[in-house]
Amino acid sequence: MKALAIVALIFTAISFFVPIFGVYISVFTSLLCLFSFRFEPTLSGITVGLNLLKTLFLSPSIVATAALEAATTEGSTEVTSFLYWTLNGFHIFVLVVGIILASTRKKKDV
């Protein structure tokens, strides 16, 4: 599971530089982190946190979609705000479920 968390972190780093599909790569890597959260909570939490910050603040494709929609439908941005909050809600959901999974894991005796 450590390898899965590392691969997700690498793809998250790549998604910062991919213009349009970077948001969807972030969703995919958050889904990968959901699978690995129980065994690697630190790497998975960092990856989901980066995805959340990227989607919240650094997603120019969502802003471009909002501008294009506002230009074509006389200022209505309901669909874009729905997309924005759906993507952010997915990342927040994965983070909350991951924290629950990590907190219910049994501790190893050292």
HUZI-V877982 format. One record per pair of residues at least 12 apart in sequence whose C-alpha atoms are under 10 Angstrom apart, sorted by the first residue. I is the first residue (numbers start at 1). J is the second residue. If there is no record, write none. Layout:
I,J
I,J
This chain:
1,32
1,33
1,35
1,36
1,37
1,38
1,39
1,40
2,36
2,37
2,39
2,40
2,41
2,43
2,44
3,36
3,40
4,29
4,32
4,33
4,35
4,36
4,37
4,40
4,43
4,44
5,29
5,30
5,32
5,33
5,34
5,35
5,36
5,37
5,39
5,40
5,41
5,42
5,43
5,44
5,45
5,46
5,47
6,33
6,36
6,40
6,43
6,44
6,47
7,29
7,32
7,33
7,47
8,25
8,26
8,28
8,29
8,30
8,31
8,32
8,33
8,36
8,43
8,44
8,47
8,48
9,26
9,29
9,30
9,32
9,33
9,43
9,44
9,45
9,46
9,47
9,48
9,50
9,51
10,29
10,47
11,25
11,26
11,28
11,29
11,47
12,25
12,26
12,27
12,28
12,29
12,30
12,47
12,48
12,50
12,51
12,54
13,26
13,47
13,50
13,51
14,26
15,29
15,51
15,54
16,50
16,51
16,54
16,55
16,58
16,59
18,61
19,59
19,60
19,61
20,59
20,60
20,61
20,62
20,64
21,61
22,51
22,54
22,55
22,59
22,60
22,61
23,51
23,52
23,54
23,55
23,58
23,59
23,60
23,61
23,62
23,87
24,55
24,87
25,51
26,47
26,48
26,50
26,51
26,52
26,54
26,55
26,87
26,91
27,48
27,51
27,52
27,55
27,87
27,88
27,90
27,91
27,94
29,44
29,47
29,48
29,51
29,91
30,44
30,45
30,47
30,48
30,49
30,50
30,51
30,52
30,90
30,91
30,92
30,93
30,94
30,95
31,48
31,90
31,91
31,94
32,44
32,47
32,48
32,94
33,45
33,46
33,47
33,48
33,94
33,95
33,98
34,48
34,91
34,93
34,94
34,95
34,96
34,97
34,98
34,99
34,101
35,94
35,98
35,101
36,98
36,101
36,102
37,94
37,95
37,97
37,98
37,99
37,100
37,101
37,102
38,97
38,98
38,99
38,100
38,101
38,102
38,103
38,104
38,105
38,106
39,101
39,102
39,105
40,98
40,102
41,98
41,99
41,101
41,102
41,103
42,102
44,94
44,95
44,98
44,99
45,94
45,95
45,96
45,98
45,99
45,102
46,95
47,95
48,91
48,92
48,94
48,95
48,98
49,91
49,92
49,94
49,95
50,91
51,87
51,88
51,91
51,92
52,87
52,88
52,89
52,90
52,91
52,92
52,94
52,95
53,88
53,91
54,88
55,84
55,85
55,87
55,88
55,91
56,84
56,85
56,87
56,88
56,91
59,84
62,80
62,81
62,83
62,84
63,80
63,81
63,84
64,80
65,77
65,79
65,80
65,81
65,83
66,78
66,79
66,80
66,81
66,83
66,84
67,80
68,80
